[in-house]
C-alpha cells in the first residue's frame, strides 16, 4: 500500500489529537491508517554491557541481576509501546475507521520514517513530544528532524482536534509553496473546504500573478478559494491572521527561497508551527 496515513504516536498529550486528525483524513480520503510507535535506542532496546562496571571482586550474581533488570526494563518499554498503539487504535475504532494497522519499531525515529514514508501519503506527528508540558515554548526535536528529512507532506497536529472547514495557504511563490497548492488541488482531503491563499508583503504585479495562478489551479479543481496580500513580517502577520479570521488549518511550504534554509526549517515555518493553535501541513 502506497497511500497510507502514517500517524506517529508516543504517548504524549498530543497523541490523541494525532489519532483524531488521522481519522478525519481517513474519512475524507478513504486511505488506511498505520499507527507507528518507535522505541528509541535509549529506551532499553539495546542491552548494556555491565561487565566493565563491576569491580573489586563483586559477585557474579550481582552482574546477572543487573543484566536481568536491564532485560526486564526492555520488556516493559516494549509492553508500554504496544499499550500506546492499542490506545491509539481504540480512538480510530471509535471514529469508525476500518482500515487500521499498528507497527512497533526499534531504532531512530527519523531513520524509521525514511524507511516507511514511501508507503505514505502523509506523515502525522504531534507538535511536541512526551515532554510537552515542560517545553511549551519549544517544538519537539523529533518534529524538526522529521520535517527536514521527509519528502512527503508532514501534518503537525495541534494539541486538540476541532472540525476543519477553513484553510489558510501561506504562499510565497517558492517551489514548496507551489507544490502545496498543487497538492491541495489534487487531494480529496480539501474538497468542500474554504481555502484562502495569502502572501505576506507588497502587492506587486509578480505577487498578484502568482496568487492568480494559484487561484486558477484551485478553481479548476473545484475548490472554493480566495486570495489576498497582507503586510508585515510573515512570522507575526500570518499568526495574527489565523487567529483573527479563525482558520482551522494552515498549509505552507517547509522552506523559503534561501538555499541556507534548505539545511534548516525556515524561521517563518518554525514560528508558525510553534505559535499556531491549529494544525499545520508542511510541504517540501
C-alpha positions, 0 to 999 in steps of 0.5 A: 500500500502506497497511500497510507496515513502514517500517524506517529504516536508516543504517548504524549498529550498530543497523541490523541489529537494525532489519532483524531486528525488521522481519522478525519483524513481517513474519512475524507480520503478513504486511505488506511491508517498505520499507527507507528510507535518507535522505541528509541535506542535509549529506551532499553532496546539495546542491552548494556554491557555491565561487565566493565562496571563491576569491580573489586571482586563483586559477585557474579550474581550481582552482574546477572541481576543487573543484566536481568533488570536491564532485560526486564526494563526492555520488556516493559518499554516494549509492553508500554509501546504496544499499550500506546498503539492499542490506545491509539487504535481504540480512538480510530475504532471509535471514529469508525475507521476500518482500515487500521494497522499498528507497527512497533519499531526499534531504532531512530525515529527519523531513520524509521520514517525514511524507511516507511514514508514511501508507503505514505501519503502523509506523515502525522506527528504531534507538535511536541513530544512526551515532554510537552508540558515542560517545553511549551515554548519549544517544538519537539526535536523529533518534529524538526528532524522529521520535517527536514528529512521527509519528502512527503507532506508532514501534518503537525497536529495541534494539541486538540482536534476541532472540525476543519472547514477553513484553510489558510495557504501561506504562499510565497511563490517558492517551489514548496509553496507551489507544490502545496497548492498543487497538492491541495488541488489534487487531494480529496482531503480539501474538497468542500473546504474554504481555502484562502491563499495569502502572501505576506508583503507588497502587492506587486504585479509578480505577487498578484500573478502568482496568487492568480495562478494559484487561484486558477489551479484551485478553481479548476479543481473545484475548490472554493478559494480566495486570495489576498496580500497582507503586510508585515513580517510573515512570522507575526502577520500570518499568526495574527491572521489565523487567529483573527479570521479563525482558520482551522488549518494552515498549509505552507511550504517547509522552506523559503527561497534561501538555499541556507534554509534548505539545511534548516526549517525556515524561521517563518515555518518554525514560528508558525508551527510553534505559535499556531493553535491549529494544525499545520501541513508542511510541504517540501 
